[in-house]
Amino acid sequence: MTPPQRQRRDPAPEPPPPQEGEGKVRNPERMYVVAGPDGERAELDLVTLIVARATDPPPSASPEQAAVLRLCAAPLSVAELSAYLHLPYSAMGVLLTELLTAELVQARAPIVRKQRTDRSLLEAVMNGLQRL
Amino acid sequence: MDFKGSDTIPGPRAEDQLPHTAQAAAKIVIVGGFGVGKTTMVGSVSEITPLTTEETMTQAGIGVDDNFGSATKTATTVAMDFGRISITEQLVLYLFGTPGQQRFWFLWNGLFEGALGAVVLIDTRRLEVSFDVMGRLEERGVPFVVAVNSFPDAPRYAIEELRTALDLTPDIPIIECDARRRASSRDVLMTLMRFLHSLAMTGSRP
C-alpha cells in the first residue's frame, strides 16, 4: 500500500518591519510588559510563571483577583491559572495585567526558542527527562 | 482544603505545587489530528493530571492579526490539554497538546513561536491529517520530530517510506512510539531534545 504524499514547505520570508505609524513595533524577545498608563494588556505567555507578592488580597481585590492571589502562593503558569479558573487565556491576560499593574503579583518570563537555543538548557531538560 | 466565601475554586493539590525556586518555564507542543493520541502522550509523561485551557478565537485574533479579528464574527473555542514536567528546582517544562487540523491555533499568542520545538504525532491510518501542520511548522521555522503512534490495526510503513511520503529531510527524526507508555513518550521527547541540541550545535536552522 502506498502512503499519501506530502510536499515540504520552505520557511516563510520574514515579514517586513512595520512602517512608522503602522502599529507598534513589537520586540519579539519580550514576553510580557506591565501595562502602561493607557491600560494596554500585558504580554503574557502560556508558560509565564505567576507568583503572588502577598497572599492576603487587599480589601479592594475582586473575587477573581483574590482567587489568583490564592492560587499563586506558589508559582503557577498562566495556562494552569486559566484551567483552574475556567477562564479563557485572553481573559486571564486582562486579569493578570491588573494584578501586575497593582504589583500584587510577579511574572517570571518564560524561556523561548531563539536563533540558537542555549545548549546547556537542552542538556538540563534531557537530564530531567532521563529521571522520569 | 478549607476555603471561605468565593474561594471555592480548587487549585493544584499540595503535591502538584511548584517549588518557590521555579524561575522559568519552557514549552513543547505536541500536534496531531483528532484522536491521534496527543492527550494520551501528554498524560503519560506529565507529573500532574492533564489540564485544559481554552481560548475563544475572535478574542485571540485581536492584536495578533487585525484582519482576523475584524473579519470574523463568530467565536470558535479551541481547547488545549497540557501537562507539566519539573526538570530542576528552577526549570519547568510544559507540554501542550494541540489539534493539528485547526489552522487557528497559530493565533495563540506566541505558542509556536516561543516553543522549544514540536512533536508531530501521526497515525498511519490517516497520514494526510498531519500534512498541513508540518507545512505550517516548516513555514514558521519551528523544529519538529515525527512520532508514529503505533496503533495495532494501522498500516506499517518502513521509516524511509514514511520519510519519502512526508517529504522530510534526512535530519528530521522519525520514531515509532506507544503514547500510552511513559517510557516511550519520554523517548519521543528525548529525541526532540537531541534534535534541538544538534541544531544548536550546527546552527543550521532557526
Chai-1 contact restraints between the chains, C-beta under 6 A:
chainA,res_idxA,chainB,res_idxB,connection_type,confidence,min_distance_angstrom,max_distance_angstrom,comment,restraint_id
A,M1,B,P155,contact,1.0,0.0,6.0,A-B,restraint_1
A,P3,B,L127,contact,1.0,0.0,6.0,A-B,restraint_2
A,P3,B,Y157,contact,1.0,0.0,6.0,A-B,restraint_3
A,P3,B,A165,contact,1.0,0.0,6.0,A-B,restraint_4
A,P4,B,L127,contact,1.0,0.0,6.0,A-B,restraint_5
A,P4,B,E128,contact,1.0,0.0,6.0,A-B,restraint_6
A,Q5,B,A165,contact,1.0,0.0,6.0,A-B,restraint_7
A,R6,B,F131,contact,1.0,0.0,6.0,A-B,restraint_8
A,R6,B,L166,contact,1.0,0.0,6.0,A-B,restraint_9
A,R6,B,D167,contact,1.0,0.0,6.0,A-B,restraint_10
A,Q7,B,D167,contact,1.0,0.0,6.0,A-B,restraint_11
A,R8,B,D167,contact,1.0,0.0,6.0,A-B,restraint_12
A,R9,B,G135,contact,1.0,0.0,6.0,A-B,restraint_13
A,R9,B,E138,contact,1.0,0.0,6.0,A-B,restraint_14
A,R9,B,E139,contact,1.0,0.0,6.0,A-B,restraint_15
A,P11,B,G141,contact,1.0,0.0,6.0,A-B,restraint_16
A,A12,B,E139,contact,1.0,0.0,6.0,A-B,restraint_17
A,D45,B,G110,contact,1.0,0.0,6.0,A-B,restraint_18
A,D45,B,G114,contact,1.0,0.0,6.0,A-B,restraint_19
A,V47,B,A25,contact,1.0,0.0,6.0,A-B,restraint_20
A,V47,B,K27,contact,1.0,0.0,6.0,A-B,restraint_21
A,V47,B,Y94,contact,1.0,0.0,6.0,A-B,restraint_22
A,L49,B,A25,contact,1.0,0.0,6.0,A-B,restraint_23
A,P63,B,S6,contact,1.0,0.0,6.0,A-B,restraint_24
A,A67,B,I9,contact,1.0,0.0,6.0,A-B,restraint_25
A,L71,B,G11,contact,1.0,0.0,6.0,A-B,restraint_26
A,A74,B,Q17,contact,1.0,0.0,6.0,A-B,restraint_27
A,A74,B,L18,contact,1.0,0.0,6.0,A-B,restraint_28
A,P75,B,L18,contact,1.0,0.0,6.0,A-B,restraint_29
A,P75,B,A22,contact,1.0,0.0,6.0,A-B,restraint_30
A,S77,B,A25,contact,1.0,0.0,6.0,A-B,restraint_31
A,A79,B,T53,contact,1.0,0.0,6.0,A-B,restraint_32
A,A79,B,F82,contact,1.0,0.0,6.0,A-B,restraint_33
A,S82,B,T53,contact,1.0,0.0,6.0,A-B,restraint_34
A,A83,B,L51,contact,1.0,0.0,6.0,A-B,restraint_35
A,A83,B,T52,contact,1.0,0.0,6.0,A-B,restraint_36
A,A83,B,T53,contact,1.0,0.0,6.0,A-B,restraint_37
A,Y84,B,G11,contact,1.0,0.0,6.0,A-B,restraint_38
A,P88,B,E54,contact,1.0,0.0,6.0,A-B,restraint_39
A,P88,B,E55,contact,1.0,0.0,6.0,A-B,restraint_40
A,P88,B,T56,contact,1.0,0.0,6.0,A-B,restraint_41
A,Y89,B,T53,contact,1.0,0.0,6.0,A-B,restraint_42
A,Y89,B,E55,contact,1.0,0.0,6.0,A-B,restraint_43
A,S90,B,Q59,contact,1.0,0.0,6.0,A-B,restraint_44
A,S90,B,A60,contact,1.0,0.0,6.0,A-B,restraint_45
A,R108,B,Q23,contact,1.0,0.0,6.0,A-B,restraint_46
A,R108,B,A24,contact,1.0,0.0,6.0,A-B,restraint_47
A,P110,B,A25,contact,1.0,0.0,6.0,A-B,restraint_48
A,I111,B,A24,contact,1.0,0.0,6.0,A-B,restraint_49
A,I111,B,A26,contact,1.0,0.0,6.0,A-B,restraint_50
A,V112,B,G114,contact,1.0,0.0,6.0,A-B,restraint_51
A,R113,B,L116,contact,1.0,0.0,6.0,A-B,restraint_52
A,R116,B,A200,contact,1.0,0.0,6.0,A-B,restraint_53
A,R116,B,G203,contact,1.0,0.0,6.0,A-B,restraint_54
A,T117,B,L196,contact,1.0,0.0,6.0,A-B,restraint_55
A,T117,B,A200,contact,1.0,0.0,6.0,A-B,restraint_56
A,R119,B,A200,contact,1.0,0.0,6.0,A-B,restraint_57
A,L122,B,M193,contact,1.0,0.0,6.0,A-B,restraint_58
A,L122,B,L196,contact,1.0,0.0,6.0,A-B,restraint_59
A,L122,B,H197,contact,1.0,0.0,6.0,A-B,restraint_60
A,A124,B,I87,contact,1.0,0.0,6.0,A-B,restraint_61
A,V125,B,I87,contact,1.0,0.0,6.0,A-B,restraint_62
A,V125,B,M193,contact,1.0,0.0,6.0,A-B,restraint_63
A,M126,B,M193,contact,1.0,0.0,6.0,A-B,restraint_64
A,G128,B,I87,contact,1.0,0.0,6.0,A-B,restraint_65
A,L129,B,R186,contact,1.0,0.0,6.0,A-B,restraint_66
A,L129,B,L189,contact,1.0,0.0,6.0,A-B,restraint_67
A,L129,B,M190,contact,1.0,0.0,6.0,A-B,restraint_68
A,L132,B,R186,contact,1.0,0.0,6.0,A-B,restraint_69
